[in-house]
Amino acid sequence: MALTVRQVKTETRPGLYGDGRGLYLRVGPTSSKSWILRFQLAGRRRDMGLGPVEFVSLAEARDKAHELRRALKLDSVDPIEAKRGAARRVALAAAKAMTFKQCAEAYIAAHKAGWRNAKHAAQWGSTLTTYAYPYFGDAAVQAVDVAFVMKAIEPIWSTKPETASRVRGRIESVLDWATVRGYRAGDNPARWRGHLESLLPKKTRVRAVEHHAALPYSEIAEFMAQLRARSGTTARALEFAILTCARTGEVLGARWSEIDLERRLWVIPAESMKARKEHRVPLSGPALAVLERQQQHGNCDYVFEGQSPGRPLSNMALLMLLREMGRVDLTTHGFRSTFADWAAESTGFPSEVREMALAHAVGDKVEAAYRRGDLFAKRAALSEAWGRACDSLPASDNVRVLRSTLG
């Protein structure tokens, strides 16, 4: 039997109450009430909500149900898909006011909690501000097309391929996010495979070799003697970075809990590594000597404590030390290149041992799948050899270096 206005108003028992021809009043466990239209399409039952009772009266629900049944019968229109399509159109219309910059800022805000540090979020904003926003930052995100993307990346694709590749990938990520959120529709114009790869040469063909300012390995022993003549935690941190070939962030973030002096081992956790994979570092005799000196300074959890108690050295500390030493021609990262050159030209260690010492990916995915070890024993031997190379200055030269350091 058909429902009455009174029944719709007073019914409180959970369940479905039919009005006829597929229209039902649904009473929920908490006495919430809404309308449902039940129909068959392609042999499958479907339920479509028509709204809550407080906003849709019985008469209005019957009118809605009648119009939907009519469209389904006469035009074979799926009312649920029609409703979804209307919602998408409304969202896209609203997205005309949503700019690419607004979407990018929302994307960064949504993802920065999962990024390793605030610096990564800043780099995202910086690259988009420099290379993307000038061309289409204020454009509706739906309007961003291949022409816009090419304007941003084509001018730097040959001169700054690494940067251009990051910009392209970040634009692609923002546009994917906007699509999922309903702010745009269609293909992603920043997609590489089967798309931009037809318009631009592969990055590997135009890659400019970017050298970090590095010290010739023939000068490493003299530099290390000058460094060891200096006191202070910053000098020890730079010395440790050179001896272990680790990156600046890995050294500054090193904690005593990661280090096993007896086993001569430093285990860098995955979250501290660029590749997000745990890395075992063999500690040479000189590297252990640095740690033993650091053990005498306080009880901080960090190996290299900064000026703020309980906090590590700042990211600029090592670079400022190099400037104080008059070596504005060098960077901390460049000592990894010094090591790589020395290992390649002055030792017989295989290239994969050298690359693993630098925490680089070795070989392709297939090779990586079969190589389950990290060549630790061989890397330990290489580390000891590197320690000797860093300490191979003749005694007479040591005196000269000490005098020059002390003025």
C-alpha distance (Angstrom), angle and dihedral (degrees) to the residues before:
residue distance angle dihedral
M1 . . .
A2 3.78 . .
L3 3.77 118.3 .
T4 3.78 122.2 -109.3
V5 3.78 128.1 -138.6
R6 3.80 89.4 -116.0
Q7 3.80 92.8 52.0
V8 3.81 90.9 49.7
K9 3.79 89.3 51.6
T10 3.82 99.0 44.1
E11 3.81 105.8 32.9
T12 3.82 111.3 109.9
R13 3.80 104.8 159.1
P14 3.85 111.5 108.9
G15 3.78 113.7 -110.3
L16 3.80 146.6 75.9
Y17 3.81 119.9 -64.7
G18 3.80 116.9 -166.5
D19 3.78 125.0 -136.2
G20 3.80 93.7 -179.0
R21 3.82 137.4 -92.0
G22 3.80 93.1 45.9
L23 3.80 99.8 -51.0
Y24 3.81 113.7 129.4
L25 3.76 137.9 179.1
R26 3.79 109.2 -136.8
V27 3.81 118.0 -154.9
G28 3.77 112.9 -166.9
P29 3.82 130.0 -149.2
T30 3.79 90.0 -94.5
S31 3.82 92.4 47.8
S32 3.81 92.1 -102.6
K33 3.79 110.2 151.1
S34 3.79 131.6 -151.3
W35 3.80 141.4 157.0
I36 3.81 125.1 -106.1
L37 3.78 129.4 -171.2
R38 3.82 112.5 -154.6
F39 3.81 118.1 -162.7
Q40 3.81 142.1 155.3
L41 3.80 122.6 -114.2
A42 3.79 123.8 175.9
G43 3.78 89.6 -15.0
R44 3.80 93.1 -54.4
R45 3.78 126.3 111.3
R46 3.77 115.9 -126.0
D47 3.79 132.3 -173.2
M48 3.79 122.2 -152.9
G49 3.79 125.2 -170.2
L50 3.79 116.5 -131.1
G51 3.79 98.2 -173.1
P52 3.81 140.7 -85.4
V53 3.79 121.7 -54.9
E54 3.79 93.2 -118.3
F55 3.82 89.3 64.2
V56 3.81 102.2 28.9
S57 3.79 119.3 51.0
L58 3.81 124.7 -150.4
A59 3.80 91.3 -102.0
E60 3.81 92.2 48.7
A61 3.82 91.1 48.0
R62 3.82 90.0 52.9
D63 3.83 91.1 49.3
K64 3.82 91.6 49.1
A65 3.80 92.1 47.7
H66 3.81 91.0 48.9
E67 3.83 93.0 52.3
L68 3.79 92.9 47.1
R69 3.81 93.3 47.7
R70 3.80 89.2 48.7
A71 3.83 92.5 51.9
L72 3.79 90.6 46.8
K73 3.83 93.1 49.0
L74 3.80 100.5 41.1
D75 3.82 103.4 29.7
S76 3.83 101.8 23.1
V77 3.80 88.9 -125.4
D78 3.79 115.2 163.3
P79 3.84 101.4 -134.4
I80 3.80 93.2 -154.7
E81 3.82 93.4 52.8
A82 3.81 89.9 43.4
K83 3.81 88.9 54.2
R84 3.79 91.9 48.7
G85 3.78 91.2 48.3
A86 3.79 90.6 51.6
A87 3.81 89.9 50.2
R88 3.82 90.6 50.7
R89 3.78 90.7 50.4
V90 3.77 90.8 50.6
A91 3.80 90.9 49.1
L92 3.80 92.3 48.8
A93 3.77 90.5 48.3
A94 3.80 89.3 52.5
A95 3.80 89.3 46.6
K96 3.78 90.6 64.3
A97 3.77 84.8 79.6
M98 3.84 91.7 46.6
T99 3.78 108.0 90.6
F100 3.79 127.3 -154.8
K101 3.80 89.5 -112.0
Q102 3.80 91.8 53.7
C103 3.80 90.3 49.8
A104 3.81 91.4 48.0
E105 3.79 91.9 50.8
A106 3.80 90.5 48.3
Y107 3.82 90.6 48.7
I108 3.81 92.0 51.3
A109 3.81 91.7 47.2
A110 3.81 90.7 50.4
H111 3.81 95.6 48.6
K112 3.80 106.9 32.1
A113 3.81 92.3 88.0
G114 3.80 88.2 65.2
W115 3.80 95.3 47.0
R116 3.77 120.3 96.2
N117 3.79 97.4 -114.3
A118 3.79 145.7 -10.7
K119 3.79 89.5 -98.5
H120 3.81 90.9 68.2
A121 3.81 91.3 53.9
A122 3.80 89.6 48.3
Q123 3.81 90.4 51.7
W124 3.80 90.3 52.6
G125 3.78 91.9 53.2
S126 3.80 92.7 42.5
T127 3.82 96.5 52.5
L128 3.79 93.3 46.3
T129 3.81 91.5 45.9
T130 3.80 91.1 51.4
Y131 3.80 101.9 40.2
A132 3.84 110.7 17.5
Y133 3.80 110.8 29.1
P134 3.83 95.3 59.0
Y135 3.83 89.1 61.8
F136 3.80 104.9 35.4
G137 3.80 110.6 -7.9
D138 3.81 91.8 117.3
A139 3.81 94.8 38.8
A140 3.80 120.2 104.8
V141 3.80 107.6 -93.3
Q142 3.81 88.8 -127.0
A143 3.81 89.1 59.1
V144 3.83 95.7 56.6
D145 3.79 106.5 112.9
V146 3.81 139.4 161.8
A147 3.80 92.3 -78.0
F148 3.80 91.2 56.9
V149 3.80 93.1 46.9
M150 3.79 92.5 48.7
K151 3.81 91.1 51.4
A152 3.80 88.5 58.4
I153 3.80 101.2 44.9
E154 3.81 108.6 23.1
P155 3.84 95.8 73.0
I156 3.83 91.4 56.4
W157 3.80 100.3 31.9
S158 3.81 93.5 97.0
T159 3.81 99.6 32.2
K160 3.81 100.0 39.2
P161 3.81 105.7 19.6
E162 3.80 96.3 162.0
T163 3.79 92.0 50.5
A164 3.80 92.1 43.5
S165 3.79 90.6 51.5
R166 3.81 91.4 51.8
V167 3.80 91.4 48.3
R168 3.81 91.3 50.5
G169 3.79 92.1 48.6
R170 3.78 92.2 48.6
I171 3.78 92.8 49.0
E172 3.81 88.5 49.9
S173 3.80 91.6 51.4
V174 3.80 93.3 49.5
L175 3.80 91.9 48.8
D176 3.82 91.5 48.1
W177 3.80 88.8 51.4
A178 3.81 90.8 49.2
T179 3.82 90.5 50.6
V180 3.79 93.6 51.1
R181 3.80 90.5 47.1
G182 3.80 90.0 52.1
Y183 3.80 96.8 -112.6
R184 3.79 94.2 120.4
A185 3.79 140.0 14.0
G186 3.79 135.2 -151.0
D187 3.78 136.0 42.3
N188 3.79 122.2 -24.2
P189 3.84 108.0 -105.2
A190 3.81 91.9 -158.5
R191 3.80 94.0 57.6
W192 3.82 112.7 124.6
R193 3.81 106.6 -160.5
G194 3.76 113.4 76.3
H195 3.79 90.1 -5.0
L196 3.81 126.9 50.5
E197 3.80 90.6 19.2
S198 3.81 85.2 73.8
L199 3.81 90.8 57.4
L200 3.80 103.1 38.8
P201 3.82 134.3 44.6
K202 3.78 117.3 -109.5
K203 3.77 113.7 -85.4
T204 3.81 91.0 -122.2
R205 3.80 90.5 61.5
V206 3.78 95.1 54.5
R207 3.77 99.8 30.0
A208 3.76 110.4 138.9
V209 3.79 111.4 -146.5
E210 3.78 105.7 -117.7
H211 3.80 109.3 -156.9
H212 3.76 119.9 -161.9
A213 3.79 112.0 -138.3
A214 3.80 100.2 -88.5
L215 3.78 136.6 -177.5
P216 3.84 117.3 -122.6
Y217 3.79 106.3 -108.2
S218 3.81 90.3 -125.6
E219 3.82 87.1 69.0
I220 3.80 98.5 45.7
A221 3.80 96.8 96.1
E222 3.80 93.0 52.8
F223 3.79 91.4 47.0
M224 3.80 91.8 49.6
A225 3.81 90.6 51.1
Q226 3.81 89.5 53.9
L227 3.78 90.4 47.0
R228 3.81 94.2 49.3
A229 3.78 90.2 51.8
R230 3.79 88.4 63.8
S231 3.79 121.1 83.8
G232 3.76 128.0 -143.3
T233 3.78 140.2 71.5
T234 3.81 94.5 -85.9
A235 3.80 91.8 59.0
R236 3.81 90.7 49.5
A237 3.80 91.1 48.6
L238 3.81 91.9 53.1
E239 3.81 90.6 45.9
F240 3.81 90.4 51.2
A241 3.82 91.3 47.4
I242 3.80 91.2 53.4
L243 3.80 94.2 46.5
T244 3.82 94.7 47.8
C245 3.85 96.6 36.9
A246 3.79 87.6 -133.8
R247 3.78 125.9 151.0
T248 3.79 120.4 -101.2
G249 3.80 95.2 -108.5
E250 3.80 92.1 49.2
V251 3.81 91.9 52.6
L252 3.79 96.3 44.5
G253 3.81 90.7 47.0
A254 3.81 93.9 48.1
R255 3.81 113.7 129.2
W256 3.77 128.8 -163.7
S257 3.80 89.1 -121.9
E258 3.84 88.3 66.6
I259 3.81 93.7 54.8
D260 3.80 128.9 81.5
L261 3.80 107.4 -171.4
E262 3.80 94.3 -175.1
R263 3.79 92.9 54.6
R264 3.84 91.0 38.3
L265 3.78 89.5 -126.4
W266 3.79 137.8 137.7
V267 3.82 115.2 -169.1
I268 3.81 111.3 -162.3
P269 3.82 109.3 -157.9
A270 3.79 119.4 -123.9
E271 3.81 94.1 -111.2
S272 3.82 90.0 61.0
M273 3.79 94.8 50.0
K274 3.79 126.6 89.3
A275 3.82 90.5 -133.6
R276 3.83 91.5 45.8
K277 3.80 89.9 -123.6
E278 3.80 127.5 118.2
H279 3.81 112.3 -101.7
R280 3.81 126.4 -159.1
V281 3.80 115.0 -149.8
P282 3.82 120.1 -163.4
L283 3.79 110.6 -139.0
S284 3.78 117.0 -135.2
G285 3.79 123.6 -150.4
P286 3.83 93.4 -96.6
A287 3.81 91.3 47.8
L288 3.81 90.6 51.3
A289 3.81 88.8 50.6
V290 3.79 89.9 57.1
L291 3.81 91.1 51.2
E292 3.79 92.7 47.9
R293 3.81 89.3 54.2
Q294 3.80 90.4 49.4
Q295 3.81 91.8 51.9
Q296 3.78 88.1 68.2
H297 3.83 92.0 62.8
G298 3.81 115.0 80.8
N299 3.78 130.7 -63.0
C300 3.80 100.7 -83.2
D301 3.79 116.8 148.0
Y302 3.81 88.6 -131.8
V303 3.79 117.5 77.5
F304 3.79 92.1 -140.5
E305 3.80 107.8 39.1
G306 3.79 118.3 -163.2
Q307 3.78 130.4 -146.1
S308 3.80 91.8 -78.2
P309 3.81 109.0 75.8
G310 3.77 113.0 -110.0
R311 3.80 93.3 12.0
P312 3.83 129.9 102.4
L313 3.78 126.3 -117.2
S314 3.79 115.9 -75.4
N315 3.81 122.0 -99.5
M316 3.82 90.6 -109.1
A317 3.80 96.4 50.3
L318 3.81 97.2 92.7
L319 3.79 94.0 44.2
M320 3.83 90.7 49.9
L321 3.80 89.3 51.4
L322 3.80 90.6 54.6
R323 3.79 88.9 51.8
E324 3.80 90.7 49.9
M325 3.81 87.6 53.2
G326 3.79 89.2 53.6
R327 3.82 92.1 -111.7
V328 3.79 101.1 126.8
D329 3.81 85.4 146.2
L330 3.81 91.5 70.4
T331 3.81 138.4 69.9
T332 3.78 128.4 -164.1
H333 3.80 91.1 -119.3
G334 3.80 89.1 53.6
F335 3.81 91.3 70.2
R336 3.80 87.4 68.7
S337 3.80 86.5 61.2
T338 3.80 89.4 48.0
F339 3.80 88.9 54.8
A340 3.81 92.5 45.9
D341 3.81 92.1 51.5
W342 3.80 92.0 46.8
A343 3.81 93.4 47.7
A344 3.81 92.7 48.0
E345 3.80 97.3 44.9
S346 3.79 104.5 30.4
T347 3.81 105.0 34.6
G348 3.77 138.9 51.0
F349 3.80 96.1 -134.1
P350 3.83 113.5 131.7
S351 3.79 117.6 -104.6
E352 3.81 93.0 -113.8
V353 3.82 90.0 59.2
R354 3.80 90.5 51.5
E355 3.80 92.0 47.2
M356 3.79 93.4 48.7
A357 3.79 89.8 49.7
L358 3.81 86.2 59.3
A359 3.83 91.4 46.1
H360 3.79 90.5 -116.6
A361 3.78 122.9 151.5
V362 3.81 109.8 -99.6
G363 3.80 120.9 -143.8
D364 3.78 126.8 -31.0
K365 3.80 127.5 -47.3
V366 3.79 92.9 -88.0
E367 3.79 92.5 53.3
A368 3.79 91.0 45.4
A369 3.81 90.2 52.7
Y370 3.81 91.7 56.4
R371 3.81 96.5 40.8
R372 3.79 101.7 71.9
G373 3.83 97.3 161.8
D374 3.79 128.1 75.2
L375 3.85 97.0 -138.3
F376 3.80 87.8 -116.9
A377 3.82 97.5 164.8
K378 3.78 92.5 50.7
R379 3.78 91.1 45.5
A380 3.80 89.7 51.4
A381 3.81 89.5 55.8
L382 3.80 90.2 47.7
S383 3.81 90.4 49.5
E384 3.82 91.5 53.2
A385 3.80 90.6 49.2
W386 3.81 90.5 50.3
G387 3.81 89.9 49.4
R388 3.80 90.0 54.3
A389 3.81 90.9 48.1
C390 3.79 89.6 53.0
D391 3.81 90.2 51.2
S392 3.80 100.5 40.6
L393 3.81 98.8 105.3
P394 3.84 112.3 129.6
A395 3.81 115.5 -110.7
S396 3.83 93.0 -111.8
D397 3.78 90.4 54.0
N398 3.78 90.2 48.7
V399 3.81 89.7 60.0
R400 3.82 91.2 48.7
V401 3.80 92.3 49.6
L402 3.81 92.3 47.8
R403 3.81 91.6 51.4
S404 3.81 92.4 49.2
T405 3.80 91.1 48.4
L406 3.80 92.9 50.7
G407 3.82 91.2 45.9
